[in-house]
Amino acid sequence: MILQGSHALLEQAGVRGVTFVMNQHYDEFEEYRAPAMFTFRFPAYKEIALYRGIDPVRAPQLDLNRVAANFEIRGLGSHNSATGQAHLYEAVPKKAALASDHKASKAARVFVRSLGFVTDMNQTSFDRILVDTLNAFDLCSVKSRMDNHVFINVASDFEKTVLDPVTVEHVVAGILKKHGERITTMGIVEVEIRIVCRLSSESHPIALRLVSSNPTGYVHVMSTYVEAADDSSDERVFKLIGNTKATLASTSDSSWEGVNVEAPYPLTRPFDAQRKTALRASDTLYCYDLPALFEAAVEQQWLEASEKGGIEGGIRAAARPTMVMQTTELVVSKIEGSSEKWTMNDYFDGMLELSHIRRGAGMNDVGMVAWLVELKTVEYPNVSSYHSLCLR
């Protein structure tokens, strides 16, 4: 009512949003309540119910529009901590979204949108943010144990700080592995981290997105993306960063590659259909999920060797390489580099070659996938052991 007669004046003054902050009543026996906030945006200056109760400066940093596109959401409250603030939402798939994805679950799930504040990106600081976020989820009134999602936007002055994506991935992956069992028990299928930083002192700030999932139920896999301009349009899309631990080991998911940064969260994750088909047809895993298990097995051997204690354990711990596995996919292609699909006639004519490449999951166009795997084992930490892995 207050804004109805002032639309023209607000527009003329260039005001794009108006937020009202009001105290909420509480009695002496009740815990203090945060102020109620109502945000009205240009051009109609109608309230954005999605941002109700959220600081209008912080609201865009939670990427709530990505959730609301395919889900009917209901706020489950917010929780403040020493590291930031977590907002929780119950999300039920919209009918329109279900109409285009008939196999998707209709059950409600929980989206946690957290904004964390740190002064230094290290294991201790990120550990605190993650623990506070998971604690907020534990207090949630909706106890969904499937398809839950956690998003953490790490806010700081990192836009002035040079960070190596490989180091960031190592820090995040280590903490997620530490809390992996708890994350799985809570039904969280995906953890998404956003960090703004510089790759060098001369470069412009960029936004990193680290996406962790556990498709096998045994090992969390990490994919690291950068928000970049698309070469063919003015949109910002996710671009997979190469030469990180996950990409070199071919354990990254890569399903966000080329996706618009504002794209809605899908009802089902990419490759879910392939995983269900593999399980139903042969009681096994989707082939592109297997390299992560090999890497995890070698890392477990290193961990057990270093925990023996004494001189031997210390030597093993010191000798452990950062990369215990590197993987390249073996792909058959035409010698002349033609993009056309090859045939058996090309094979008989000697026109085919075997290329060693790194590419995203699911890009195979034949019914056999093969890798050349280089392992750094406890027995041979400095001498690579090569193995071939072939799956039909």
Buried (B, 14 or more C-beta within 10 A) or exposed (E): EEBEEBBEEBEEEEBEBBBEEEEEEEEEEEEEEBEEBBBBBBEEBEBBEBBEBBBBEBBEBBBBEBBBBBBBBEBBBBBEBEBBBBBBBBBBBBEEBBEEEEEBEEEBBBBBBBBBBBEEBEEEBBBBBBBBBBEBBEEBEBEBEEBBBBBBBBBBEBEEBEBEBBEBBBBBBEBBBBBBEBBBEBBBBBBBBBBBBBBEEEEEEBBBBBBBBBBBEBBBBBBBBBBBEBEEEEBBBBBBBEEBBBBBBBBBBBBBBBBBBEEBBBBBBBBBEBBEEBEEEEEEBBBBBBBBBBBBBBBEBBEEBBEEEEEEBEBBBEBBEEEBBBBBBBBBBBEEEEEEEBEEEBEEEEBBEEEEEBEBBBEBEEEEBBBBBBBBBBEEBEEBEEEEBEBE
